[in-house]
Amino acid sequence: MTTPPDTEIAALLPRLRRFARSITFHREDADDLVQVAVERALVRSSQWEAGTRLDSWLFRIMKNAWIDEVRSRIRRDRVFAPEEAGEHVGDDFAEAHQQRLAIQKAISLLSEDHRMVIGLVLVDGLPYKEAAEVLEIPMGTLTSRLARAREALQGLLSDEARTMT
């Protein structure tokens, strides 16, 4: 086993942050999640197997760290709305911001499994095979979850559009 070079981990930071933002919806939570994942990766770097995908290994660490965090929050019963939910009221960007909030809200209503699939495949652009490996599920499960997640998201967004008009 070889430890991954720090420069390779540093090069993956933008992708890690994108994935974190897609599953946390909060800038601060995403930054914390990336920090936890990188810290765990550096502490456990001897567990990384040379010749395997470093990004997939880090995404898996991040997925597990987020599951730990959600379980912890549930135990503490501390889930808050993000401060930025109302920071652009009255701006020219208000409509775009409302659309983004509607999408975030719709995604947040999806199950954790569906949010993970959307984050890896649709947001980060990971190929299906790699996303299945990160989530430790069969490829068929990934594709069916993604199809159900897209369908649910489409339904939630069309319901949101109907209630706004």
Secondary structure, 3 states (H helix, E strand, C coil): CCCCCHHHHHHCHHHHHHHHHHHHCCHHHHHHHHHHHHHHHHHCHHHCCCCCCHHHHHHHHHHHHHHHHHHHHHHHCCCCCCHHHHCCCCCCCHHHHHHHHHHHHHHHCCCHHHHHHHHHHHHCCCCHHHHHHHHCCCHHHHHHHHHHHHHHHHHHHHHHHHHHC
